Amino acid sequence: MIYVAVALFVVGELGNLYTHLVLRSLRSSGGTERGIPQGVGFGLVTCPNYLFETVAWVGMWLMSFSLSTGVFVIPAVAQMAVWAKKKEARYRKEFGAKYQKKTFAMLPGVV
């Protein structure tokens, strides 16, 4: 179980890093324009950074299996889901027909 937990944590953190690098590359240096993000995870959900963050925290919870970590993860994931839904709406408003609406904002099959 510990190997699965560590794998989830590592995959989650590396995915989160990748997502943030993609998001950072959307603007030119000093620019304010915004692009539509594409790449690993972006075809599945609007906010793969929140998806990968959730995967990492689930891995951390499985490693520790502590009640306090579990209690932290639930509201943290719920808050990220709220942010993801707002970002989906903002993308649709900002990019219009150019932005392909996603079925899920954060967790495939759930949110």
Secondary structure, 3 states (H helix, E strand, C coil): CHHHHHHHHHHHHHHHHHHHHHHHCCCCCCCCCCCCCCCCCCCCECCHHHHHHHHHHHHHHHHHCCHHHHHHHHHHHHHHHHHHHHHHHHHHHHHHHHCCCCCECCCCCCC
